[in-house]
């Protein structure tokens, strides 16, 4: 499994994206809460409720810079 750490312009971690061997990705916020997933076979991104958000990998756009909130 590959992990990509996402940071804001201040260099603070705001979330992460885990990718498995088949290219499926899970996005989590800074608190570890799941925010969405990307399915490479269909080339679609879904939010945590399972709603289609876009075609293509836009998973990182679901992760907001809310590092101050807890």
MODELLER restraints for C-alpha pairs under 7 A, 6 or more apart:
rsr = mdl.restraints
at = mdl.atoms
rsr.add(forms.Gaussian(group=physical.xy_distance, feature=features.Distance(at['CA:1:A'], at['CA:18:A']), mean=6.68, stdev=0.5))
rsr.add(forms.Gaussian(group=physical.xy_distance, feature=features.Distance(at['CA:1:A'], at['CA:19:A']), mean=5.63, stdev=0.5))
rsr.add(forms.Gaussian(group=physical.xy_distance, feature=features.Distance(at['CA:1:A'], at['CA:20:A']), mean=4.74, stdev=0.5))
rsr.add(forms.Gaussian(group=physical.xy_distance, feature=features.Distance(at['CA:1:A'], at['CA:21:A']), mean=6.40, stdev=0.5))
rsr.add(forms.Gaussian(group=physical.xy_distance, feature=features.Distance(at['CA:2:A'], at['CA:18:A']), mean=5.68, stdev=0.5))
rsr.add(forms.Gaussian(group=physical.xy_distance, feature=features.Distance(at['CA:2:A'], at['CA:19:A']), mean=5.09, stdev=0.5))
rsr.add(forms.Gaussian(group=physical.xy_distance, feature=features.Distance(at['CA:2:A'], at['CA:20:A']), mean=6.54, stdev=0.5))
rsr.add(forms.Gaussian(group=physical.xy_distance, feature=features.Distance(at['CA:3:A'], at['CA:16:A']), mean=6.84, stdev=0.5))
rsr.add(forms.Gaussian(group=physical.xy_distance, feature=features.Distance(at['CA:3:A'], at['CA:17:A']), mean=5.69, stdev=0.5))
rsr.add(forms.Gaussian(group=physical.xy_distance, feature=features.Distance(at['CA:3:A'], at['CA:18:A']), mean=4.48, stdev=0.5))
rsr.add(forms.Gaussian(group=physical.xy_distance, feature=features.Distance(at['CA:3:A'], at['CA:19:A']), mean=6.32, stdev=0.5))
rsr.add(forms.Gaussian(group=physical.xy_distance, feature=features.Distance(at['CA:4:A'], at['CA:16:A']), mean=5.52, stdev=0.5))
rsr.add(forms.Gaussian(group=physical.xy_distance, feature=features.Distance(at['CA:4:A'], at['CA:17:A']), mean=5.12, stdev=0.5))
rsr.add(forms.Gaussian(group=physical.xy_distance, feature=features.Distance(at['CA:4:A'], at['CA:18:A']), mean=6.44, stdev=0.5))
rsr.add(forms.Gaussian(group=physical.xy_distance, feature=features.Distance(at['CA:5:A'], at['CA:13:A']), mean=6.82, stdev=0.5))
rsr.add(forms.Gaussian(group=physical.xy_distance, feature=features.Distance(at['CA:5:A'], at['CA:15:A']), mean=6.20, stdev=0.5))
rsr.add(forms.Gaussian(group=physical.xy_distance, feature=features.Distance(at['CA:5:A'], at['CA:16:A']), mean=4.48, stdev=0.5))
rsr.add(forms.Gaussian(group=physical.xy_distance, feature=features.Distance(at['CA:5:A'], at['CA:17:A']), mean=6.60, stdev=0.5))
rsr.add(forms.Gaussian(group=physical.xy_distance, feature=features.Distance(at['CA:6:A'], at['CA:13:A']), mean=5.76, stdev=0.5))
rsr.add(forms.Gaussian(group=physical.xy_distance, feature=features.Distance(at['CA:6:A'], at['CA:14:A']), mean=5.72, stdev=0.5))
rsr.add(forms.Gaussian(group=physical.xy_distance, feature=features.Distance(at['CA:6:A'], at['CA:15:A']), mean=5.17, stdev=0.5))
rsr.add(forms.Gaussian(group=physical.xy_distance, feature=features.Distance(at['CA:6:A'], at['CA:16:A']), mean=5.37, stdev=0.5))
rsr.add(forms.Gaussian(group=physical.xy_distance, feature=features.Distance(at['CA:7:A'], at['CA:13:A']), mean=4.29, stdev=0.5))
rsr.add(forms.Gaussian(group=physical.xy_distance, feature=features.Distance(at['CA:7:A'], at['CA:14:A']), mean=5.27, stdev=0.5))
rsr.add(forms.Gaussian(group=physical.xy_distance, feature=features.Distance(at['CA:8:A'], at['CA:14:A']), mean=6.37, stdev=0.5))
rsr.add(forms.Gaussian(group=physical.xy_distance, feature=features.Distance(at['CA:8:A'], at['CA:65:A']), mean=6.72, stdev=0.5))
rsr.add(forms.Gaussian(group=physical.xy_distance, feature=features.Distance(at['CA:13:A'], at['CA:30:A']), mean=6.54, stdev=0.5))
rsr.add(forms.Gaussian(group=physical.xy_distance, feature=features.Distance(at['CA:14:A'], at['CA:29:A']), mean=6.11, stdev=0.5))
rsr.add(forms.Gaussian(group=physical.xy_distance, feature=features.Distance(at['CA:14:A'], at['CA:30:A']), mean=4.74, stdev=0.5))
rsr.add(forms.Gaussian(group=physical.xy_distance, feature=features.Distance(at['CA:14:A'], at['CA:64:A']), mean=6.94, stdev=0.5))
rsr.add(forms.Gaussian(group=physical.xy_distance, feature=features.Distance(at['CA:14:A'], at['CA:65:A']), mean=5.51, stdev=0.5))
rsr.add(forms.Gaussian(group=physical.xy_distance, feature=features.Distance(at['CA:14:A'], at['CA:66:A']), mean=6.90, stdev=0.5))
rsr.add(forms.Gaussian(group=physical.xy_distance, feature=features.Distance(at['CA:14:A'], at['CA:67:A']), mean=5.81, stdev=0.5))
rsr.add(forms.Gaussian(group=physical.xy_distance, feature=features.Distance(at['CA:15:A'], at['CA:28:A']), mean=5.51, stdev=0.5))
rsr.add(forms.Gaussian(group=physical.xy_distance, feature=features.Distance(at['CA:15:A'], at['CA:29:A']), mean=4.14, stdev=0.5))
rsr.add(forms.Gaussian(group=physical.xy_distance, feature=features.Distance(at['CA:15:A'], at['CA:30:A']), mean=4.27, stdev=0.5))
rsr.add(forms.Gaussian(group=physical.xy_distance, feature=features.Distance(at['CA:15:A'], at['CA:63:A']), mean=6.38, stdev=0.5))
rsr.add(forms.Gaussian(group=physical.xy_distance, feature=features.Distance(at['CA:16:A'], at['CA:27:A']), mean=5.88, stdev=0.5))
rsr.add(forms.Gaussian(group=physical.xy_distance, feature=features.Distance(at['CA:16:A'], at['CA:28:A']), mean=5.42, stdev=0.5))
rsr.add(forms.Gaussian(group=physical.xy_distance, feature=features.Distance(at['CA:16:A'], at['CA:29:A']), mean=6.54, stdev=0.5))
rsr.add(forms.Gaussian(group=physical.xy_distance, feature=features.Distance(at['CA:17:A'], at['CA:25:A']), mean=6.39, stdev=0.5))
rsr.add(forms.Gaussian(group=physical.xy_distance, feature=features.Distance(at['CA:17:A'], at['CA:26:A']), mean=5.57, stdev=0.5))
rsr.add(forms.Gaussian(group=physical.xy_distance, feature=features.Distance(at['CA:17:A'], at['CA:27:A']), mean=4.50, stdev=0.5))
rsr.add(forms.Gaussian(group=physical.xy_distance, feature=features.Distance(at['CA:17:A'], at['CA:28:A']), mean=6.39, stdev=0.5))
rsr.add(forms.Gaussian(group=physical.xy_distance, feature=features.Distance(at['CA:18:A'], at['CA:25:A']), mean=5.44, stdev=0.5))
rsr.add(forms.Gaussian(group=physical.xy_distance, feature=features.Distance(at['CA:18:A'], at['CA:26:A']), mean=5.29, stdev=0.5))
rsr.add(forms.Gaussian(group=physical.xy_distance, feature=features.Distance(at['CA:18:A'], at['CA:27:A']), mean=6.61, stdev=0.5))
rsr.add(forms.Gaussian(group=physical.xy_distance, feature=features.Distance(at['CA:19:A'], at['CA:25:A']), mean=4.35, stdev=0.5))
rsr.add(forms.Gaussian(group=physical.xy_distance, feature=features.Distance(at['CA:19:A'], at['CA:26:A']), mean=6.64, stdev=0.5))
rsr.add(forms.Gaussian(group=physical.xy_distance, feature=features.Distance(at['CA:23:A'], at['CA:40:A']), mean=6.05, stdev=0.5))
rsr.add(forms.Gaussian(group=physical.xy_distance, feature=features.Distance(at['CA:24:A'], at['CA:38:A']), mean=5.76, stdev=0.5))
rsr.add(forms.Gaussian(group=physical.xy_distance, feature=features.Distance(at['CA:24:A'], at['CA:39:A']), mean=5.20, stdev=0.5))
rsr.add(forms.Gaussian(group=physical.xy_distance, feature=features.Distance(at['CA:24:A'], at['CA:40:A']), mean=5.96, stdev=0.5))
rsr.add(forms.Gaussian(group=physical.xy_distance, feature=features.Distance(at['CA:25:A'], at['CA:37:A']), mean=5.46, stdev=0.5))
rsr.add(forms.Gaussian(group=physical.xy_distance, feature=features.Distance(at['CA:25:A'], at['CA:38:A']), mean=5.00, stdev=0.5))
rsr.add(forms.Gaussian(group=physical.xy_distance, feature=features.Distance(at['CA:25:A'], at['CA:39:A']), mean=6.90, stdev=0.5))
rsr.add(forms.Gaussian(group=physical.xy_distance, feature=features.Distance(at['CA:26:A'], at['CA:36:A']), mean=6.04, stdev=0.5))
rsr.add(forms.Gaussian(group=physical.xy_distance, feature=features.Distance(at['CA:26:A'], at['CA:37:A']), mean=4.49, stdev=0.5))
rsr.add(forms.Gaussian(group=physical.xy_distance, feature=features.Distance(at['CA:26:A'], at['CA:38:A']), mean=6.59, stdev=0.5))
rsr.add(forms.Gaussian(group=physical.xy_distance, feature=features.Distance(at['CA:27:A'], at['CA:34:A']), mean=5.92, stdev=0.5))
rsr.add(forms.Gaussian(group=physical.xy_distance, feature=features.Distance(at['CA:27:A'], at['CA:35:A']), mean=5.58, stdev=0.5))
rsr.add(forms.Gaussian(group=physical.xy_distance, feature=features.Distance(at['CA:27:A'], at['CA:36:A']), mean=5.32, stdev=0.5))
rsr.add(forms.Gaussian(group=physical.xy_distance, feature=features.Distance(at['CA:27:A'], at['CA:37:A']), mean=5.94, stdev=0.5))
rsr.add(forms.Gaussian(group=physical.xy_distance, feature=features.Distance(at['CA:27:A'], at['CA:59:A']), mean=6.32, stdev=0.5))
rsr.add(forms.Gaussian(group=physical.xy_distance, feature=features.Distance(at['CA:27:A'], at['CA:60:A']), mean=6.93, stdev=0.5))
rsr.add(forms.Gaussian(group=physical.xy_distance, feature=features.Distance(at['CA:28:A'], at['CA:34:A']), mean=4.37, stdev=0.5))
rsr.add(forms.Gaussian(group=physical.xy_distance, feature=features.Distance(at['CA:28:A'], at['CA:35:A']), mean=5.32, stdev=0.5))
rsr.add(forms.Gaussian(group=physical.xy_distance, feature=features.Distance(at['CA:28:A'], at['CA:63:A']), mean=6.98, stdev=0.5))
rsr.add(forms.Gaussian(group=physical.xy_distance, feature=features.Distance(at['CA:29:A'], at['CA:35:A']), mean=6.62, stdev=0.5))
rsr.add(forms.Gaussian(group=physical.xy_distance, feature=features.Distance(at['CA:29:A'], at['CA:63:A']), mean=5.72, stdev=0.5))
rsr.add(forms.Gaussian(group=physical.xy_distance, feature=features.Distance(at['CA:30:A'], at['CA:67:A']), mean=6.32, stdev=0.5))
rsr.add(forms.Gaussian(group=physical.xy_distance, feature=features.Distance(at['CA:34:A'], at['CA:48:A']), mean=6.42, stdev=0.5))
rsr.add(forms.Gaussian(group=physical.xy_distance, feature=features.Distance(at['CA:35:A'], at['CA:47:A']), mean=5.93, stdev=0.5))
rsr.add(forms.Gaussian(group=physical.xy_distance, feature=features.Distance(at['CA:35:A'], at['CA:48:A']), mean=4.90, stdev=0.5))
rsr.add(forms.Gaussian(group=physical.xy_distance, feature=features.Distance(at['CA:35:A'], at['CA:62:A']), mean=6.39, stdev=0.5))
rsr.add(forms.Gaussian(group=physical.xy_distance, feature=features.Distance(at['CA:35:A'], at['CA:63:A']), mean=6.76, stdev=0.5))
rsr.add(forms.Gaussian(group=physical.xy_distance, feature=features.Distance(at['CA:36:A'], at['CA:46:A']), mean=5.50, stdev=0.5))
rsr.add(forms.Gaussian(group=physical.xy_distance, feature=features.Distance(at['CA:36:A'], at['CA:47:A']), mean=4.04, stdev=0.5))
rsr.add(forms.Gaussian(group=physical.xy_distance, feature=features.Distance(at['CA:36:A'], at['CA:48:A']), mean=4.41, stdev=0.5))
rsr.add(forms.Gaussian(group=physical.xy_distance, feature=features.Distance(at['CA:36:A'], at['CA:59:A']), mean=6.62, stdev=0.5))
rsr.add(forms.Gaussian(group=physical.xy_distance, feature=features.Distance(at['CA:36:A'], at['CA:62:A']), mean=6.95, stdev=0.5))
rsr.add(forms.Gaussian(group=physical.xy_distance, feature=features.Distance(at['CA:37:A'], at['CA:45:A']), mean=5.82, stdev=0.5))
rsr.add(forms.Gaussian(group=physical.xy_distance, feature=features.Distance(at['CA:37:A'], at['CA:46:A']), mean=5.36, stdev=0.5))
rsr.add(forms.Gaussian(group=physical.xy_distance, feature=features.Distance(at['CA:37:A'], at['CA:47:A']), mean=6.44, stdev=0.5))
rsr.add(forms.Gaussian(group=physical.xy_distance, feature=features.Distance(at['CA:37:A'], at['CA:59:A']), mean=6.47, stdev=0.5))
rsr.add(forms.Gaussian(group=physical.xy_distance, feature=features.Distance(at['CA:38:A'], at['CA:44:A']), mean=5.86, stdev=0.5))
rsr.add(forms.Gaussian(group=physical.xy_distance, feature=features.Distance(at['CA:38:A'], at['CA:45:A']), mean=4.39, stdev=0.5))
rsr.add(forms.Gaussian(group=physical.xy_distance, feature=features.Distance(at['CA:38:A'], at['CA:46:A']), mean=6.30, stdev=0.5))
rsr.add(forms.Gaussian(group=physical.xy_distance, feature=features.Distance(at['CA:38:A'], at['CA:57:A']), mean=6.16, stdev=0.5))
rsr.add(forms.Gaussian(group=physical.xy_distance, feature=features.Distance(at['CA:38:A'], at['CA:59:A']), mean=6.29, stdev=0.5))
rsr.add(forms.Gaussian(group=physical.xy_distance, feature=features.Distance(at['CA:39:A'], at['CA:45:A']), mean=6.40, stdev=0.5))
rsr.add(forms.Gaussian(group=physical.xy_distance, feature=features.Distance(at['CA:43:A'], at['CA:55:A']), mean=5.79, stdev=0.5))
rsr.add(forms.Gaussian(group=physical.xy_distance, feature=features.Distance(at['CA:43:A'], at['CA:56:A']), mean=4.95, stdev=0.5))
rsr.add(forms.Gaussian(group=physical.xy_distance, feature=features.Distance(at['CA:43:A'], at['CA:57:A']), mean=6.72, stdev=0.5))
rsr.add(forms.Gaussian(group=physical.xy_distance, feature=features.Distance(at['CA:44:A'], at['CA:54:A']), mean=5.79, stdev=0.5))
rsr.add(forms.Gaussian(group=physical.xy_distance, feature=features.Distance(at['CA:44:A'], at['CA:55:A']), mean=4.38, stdev=0.5))
rsr.add(forms.Gaussian(group=physical.xy_distance, feature=features.Distance(at['CA:44:A'], at['CA:56:A']), mean=5.17, stdev=0.5))
rsr.add(forms.Gaussian(group=physical.xy_distance, feature=features.Distance(at['CA:44:A'], at['CA:57:A']), mean=6.47, stdev=0.5))
rsr.add(forms.Gaussian(group=physical.xy_distance, feature=features.Distance(at['CA:45:A'], at['CA:52:A']), mean=6.06, stdev=0.5))
rsr.add(forms.Gaussian(group=physical.xy_distance, feature=features.Distance(at['CA:45:A'], at['CA:53:A']), mean=5.56, stdev=0.5))
rsr.add(forms.Gaussian(group=physical.xy_distance, feature=features.Distance(at['CA:45:A'], at['CA:54:A']), mean=5.36, stdev=0.5))
rsr.add(forms.Gaussian(group=physical.xy_distance, feature=features.Distance(at['CA:45:A'], at['CA:55:A']), mean=6.25, stdev=0.5))
rsr.add(forms.Gaussian(group=physical.xy_distance, feature=features.Distance(at['CA:45:A'], at['CA:56:A']), mean=6.48, stdev=0.5))
rsr.add(forms.Gaussian(group=physical.xy_distance, feature=features.Distance(at['CA:45:A'], at['CA:57:A']), mean=5.89, stdev=0.5))
rsr.add(forms.Gaussian(group=physical.xy_distance, feature=features.Distance(at['CA:45:A'], at['CA:58:A']), mean=6.21, stdev=0.5))
rsr.add(forms.Gaussian(group=physical.xy_distance, feature=features.Distance(at['CA:45:A'], at['CA:59:A']), mean=6.11, stdev=0.5))
rsr.add(forms.Gaussian(group=physical.xy_distance, feature=features.Distance(at['CA:46:A'], at['CA:52:A']), mean=4.47, stdev=0.5))
rsr.add(forms.Gaussian(group=physical.xy_distance, feature=features.Distance(at['CA:46:A'], at['CA:53:A']), mean=5.17, stdev=0.5))
rsr.add(forms.Gaussian(group=physical.xy_distance, feature=features.Distance(at['CA:47:A'], at['CA:53:A']), mean=6.38, stdev=0.5))
